[in-house]
Amino acid sequence: MWLSEFEIVLRDRVIANGAIKIEDGRIEQVRDEPVENADIVGGGRLLLPGFIDMHGDMVEKEVEPRLGVHVPMTIGIAELDKKLASCGVTTAYAALSFIGASVTSGVLRSEEHTSDIIETIAGLKDELLVDHRIHARFEVTFAAAIGVLQRLMDAGKLHLISLMDHTPGQGQYRDVELYIARIAKERGMSVAEASEIVGQRIAGRNGHGDVLSTLQDLSAFARARGIVLASHDDDTLEKVEFVHGLGAALSEFPVTLEAAQEARRLGMHTVMGAPNALRGNSYSGNLSARKAYEAGLLDMLASDYHPASILPAVLSLAALDDGGLVAAAALTSTNPAKALGLDNRGAIETGLLADLVVADRHPVARVRATFRAGRMIYSDGTLSPSRR
């Protein structure tokens, strides 16, 4: 199958008007000029590598759209699968939490609920449009989840683990007053009531046993099985050095520019959210993804909580420096493929999987079609058919 008359974004350059040939799910040829009698005609649209989203928080909300309101997991996951495909995501890491009842209310992120989601995704894997993988978010104060994580790792059902600590006063919530105000607004309570809740969480931070030993055990177990480790919300040089010592290869959502600089110095890959990059600032008041990118400290973009932000974020960052589309597209393709050990995808080049995104830039950044391993998994019907 030939796709022709596209602006094709490669690893090192952009072909202004070229074509690619797909055979058996892989890219067989890349040409610098159009071909006649193509199967699909792009009309000058962008052709990008499929988006590799290493952190998406959406699954839990799809299966429990309102607190205490559950839809069948198979329905929720299938619906999210369609949304991801329509946003250009071809490989998705579902970021699922093991954080315990002390951190959140209800069952949204309970150990049992999360395990059920993982099992359901595994059971549906061959039926889904996108290549779904599991990113386990481990709250360091919830040692009880260690056994579950180890069983899932041994079963080959975890592909990435992130070490997190959401205790207020550090990390993502280092600005305690801002966090108290947010809790009060979200829960419809007074600032005094929210302050009491936050104070209890801070006080309870020291009642979770030997956190260091827990982290060392989990990290060693994951490394022995070749599972990539990430750290979440790094805010100090000391924390970055600590998690690097545990074997973390990724620094997710660094809170400060200094933390991102230290992660880069130590050879870690930095990850930030596409909504942050698109908006130009963090909703938590932390490091701007745009500033990190302009400083040369951003390696990957993740959907975080909004996959529709990925394409416009890439296009927005492409306008910021001389790297243009090549450098910006690498944030969602080449770089995550390298960091996550996905050596069969991540670029438009001969021999790799034909994971592709067809997009328009104007008047609105829009995904028009998505291909996974050469199969069209999404189309809005605007691509031109063969003119043969």
N, C-alpha and C positions, 0 to 999 in steps of 0.2 A: 504494500500500500504506500502510495506517495502522497505526502503533504507538501504543497507548493505555494509560493508567493507569501512567505512569512518573513517577518523580521526575527531572526533566530539568535537567541542569546546563548553563546558558548562559554566555556570556562575562561577564555582569554580574549574574546572579541565578539562583536555583533555582526552577523551577516545581514545586510540591509534588505535583501530580497532573495531568499534561498529556498531550498527544499530538502526534505529528509525522506528516506525510505525505511519503512518498518517491515520486518519479516520475523515471524515466530515470536512476537512480543518484544523484540529488541530492535535497536537502531542499526540498520545495515549500511546506510550511506548518508552522508551529509554533503550537500552541494551549495556552492556559493551563488548559484543562479537558479531561476525557476526551471521546472521541467514541463513538457507538454503532456496532456492527457493525465493529469494528476487525479487521484481519487478524491482529494479534498483540497479546495482552493481557499487560501487564507485572506486574500485581498489586502495584504499588507499588515495584518494583525501580528501581535507579538506571539512568539512561541518560546516558552520558558520551560526549564526543567520542572517536573512535578514538585510540589512543596512537601518537604519532610518536616512535620510538626512534632517536635520532641516534648512538648508540654501543652496539653489541652485539658482544661478543667471542666469540660462541658458534660461529660457522661453522667455524673451524679445528678445534675440538674435535669437531664433529659428523662431519667427514670423516676425522679421525684421532683416534678416541676414546681410543686409547692410543698412546704413543710408538712409531712404526714400524708401527702397525696401521692400515691404510687401508681404508676402505669406498669404493665408487664415489661420486664426488662428487655425481652426480645423486640418489642415495639419501640421502646426508647432508643435502644442501640441502633436499630435499623434506620430510624429517623435521623439520628445524629450522623450516621454513615452517609446518608444522602446530602446532608448539609455540608459535610466536609468535602465530598466530591464536588459540590457546586462552588466551593471556595478554592478549588485547585489543589487540595491536599490529596496526595497519593499514598503517603505513609504517615500514620498518625499514632503517637504514643499517648494513650489515655492516662492522664495523671490522676491516680486514685489514692486516696488517703487512708492511712492507718494511724489515727490520732487519738482515739478513745473518747469516752463520754465527757471527760473533764475539759476537753477543748471545744466541743461543739454540742449542741442539743440535738435531740431526735436521733434518727438512725442514718441520716444522710451520709455520714462518714464513719460509721461504726465498722469494726473489724469484720463482722459477719456479712453486712451489707456489701462491703467492698469485695470480699472474697466471692460473693455470689455474682457480682458484676464481672469479675475476672473470668470466672468459669463460664458465664454466658457468652462473653466475647470469644473465648476459646472455642466454644461449641459452634458459634456462628461463623467462624473465620472464613470458611470456604464459600459462604453465601454473601459476604459483604463486598462492597465495591472497592473500598480502600483497604490497604494493608494495615491492619490494626495490631499494635503492640502495647505492652503494659509498662507504664512508668509508675512505680510504687513510691508514694510520698510518705516517708517514715518520720514521724514526730519523735525526736530524741527522748522525750519524757514519757513515751509509751512503750516501755520495754516488753510489755505483754505481747506485742505483735511480732516479736522476733521469731518465735516458733512458726507462725503462719507464713511469714516471709521466707523462711528457710525451706519450708515444704513446697511453696510455690516456685522457688528458685530451682529446687531439685527436680520439679516436674517440668521445667523449661517454660514456665508461664510468666516469668518476669524478664524484662529486657533492659531496664534502667531503674536505678534506685536513687532517690534524692533524700539527703539528710537535712531535716528541717527543725527549727525551733521557733515557734510562734509566740513564745512568752513575751508579753509587752515589756518595753524598756530596752530592747535590743533588736537587731535584725530589721525586718520589715516594719515593726512597730516600735522603733526606738524613740519616736516622738510620742510619749505617753499621753500628753494632753490631746493631741490630734486623734489618737486612737480612742480615747474616752469619748470625745465628741462624735466620732463615727459610730461607736456602739450605741450611744444614746439616740442618734438619728435613726439608725437601722432598726432598733428594737422599740422605738417610741417610748423611751423612758427618760427620766431626768438625768442631768449630768452627775448628780450625786449618786444615783443608783448605779449608773454605768461605772463611776469611779470605784464603787465598792466591789463590783464584779471584777474589774481589772486588777484591783489591789489583791483580791483573793488569788487570782491566777499568778501574780508575781510572787506572792508569799508561798504558793504551792510548788514553785519551781524547784525548791530544794528538797522536796519530799519524794523524789522519784529514784532514789537509790544511786548506784554508781553509773552515771551517764557515760563516762569515759569508757568503762569496760564494755558497756552495751554497744557503743559505737565501734570499738575495736573488734569485737566479736562479729558484728554484722558486716563490717567492711571486709574483714578477712574472708568470711564465708562467700561474699559476693565476688571478690577478686579471684578466688580459687575457681569460680565457675565462669569467669570471663564476662561478668556483668558490669557494665559501666556505672560508676558512682558519680553523683553530682552533689554539690552543696547548694543550699538555698538561702538567699537573702544575706550574703556576706557583707558585713558592715565595717569590719576592722581588718588591719593587716594581720593581727594575731589570729583572727578566725580563719582567714584565708590560708595562712601557713599551717594551722592546725588541720583543716580538712584536707589540704594537699598531702599532709603527712599520713592521713588515713587512706589515701589513694584516690581522692576525688579528682576527676579529670575535667569536670565542668563546674563553672560558677554561674548558677542560675540567678538572674535578677540581682546583681550586685547593687547594694544600697548606696554606695559612695563611689566617686571616681577613683579614690585611693585604693579601694578594695579591688576594683576592676584592673587597675594598673598592677597591683601585686599579683592578681591571678594570672595576668598575661606574662609577668616576669617569671612566674613559676611554670609556665607552659600549659596552663589550664585554658580551656575554651570558655568564653563568656557568652551568656544567653540573656536576652531581654525580650520583653513582650511587644508584639506587633501593635496592640492598642496604644502603648506608651510611645512607640516610634511615630505612629500616625498622628496622635494628639500633640506630641512634643513634650509631654510631661507625664510623670507618674501620679496616679490617683492617690498614692500614699505619701506624696511629697518627697519621694526619693529620687535617685539618679534618673535623668532624662536619657532615653535610649538614643535620641538624636545627638545629644552631647557626647555620649559614649562613642557613637559612630564617627562623629567629626574628630574625636580624639584618637581614632584608630584602635579602639578598644572593644569593638563589638564584633563577635564572630557569628552569632546565630540569632534569628528571630523565631519566636514561638507564638502560637495563637493566644496562649494564656487562657483567656476566657471568651475570645471573640475571633473565630477563624476568618470572618469576612474582612478583618483588618489586614490580613497578610499581604494581599496584592497591592492595595493602595499604600501600605507602609513601605514595601519594596520600591515602588515608583517614587514615593516621596524622598526616600533616602538616596535614590539614584540621582536626584537633582542636586545633592549637597556637595559632591566632590568630583574629581576627575575620573574616579573609578566607574562612574555612571552605572548603567544597567548590569555590567559584568560583575562588579563588586557587590552591588545590592542584591542581585539574584543569588549570589553565592551564599548569602545569609540563610536562605531557605532551601538550599539544595546541596551544593558541593561541600560546604563546611559541616552541616550536620551529618551528611553521609560519612565524611571522614571521621568525625568525632565519635560516631556511634557504630563504626565498623561496618557500614553498609556499602561494600565495595562494588555492588552490581547496579548502582543507581546514583543519582545526584548530579548528572550533567547530560547534555545532549552531545553524545559522541558514539562512534561506532562500537558496538559490542555491549553497550549498557542497555538496561531495561528502557523501553519506550514509555517512560512516565513523563507526561507532558501537560502543559497548561497553555491554552489559547486564550489570549486576553486583548481587550481594548484599553487604551489609555484615555481616550477622549470620547465624549464629553465627561464620562464618568469611568473610573477604573472598574472594569468588570471582567469576570471570568466568563468566557463564552463556551469553552469546552474543556474537558479533562480526560486524559488518557492514562490508563494504568496498564503497563505491560502491553501496550499497543491496542488495548480495547477501550473504546470510548465509554467512560462511566458516567459522563455528564455532558449534556449539550443544551443550550437554550434555543436551538433551532436556527441560529443565524449564520452558521458556516455554509459556504457555498458548496453544493454537491459537484460531482464530476461534470465536466462540460463535454465529455465524450459522447 
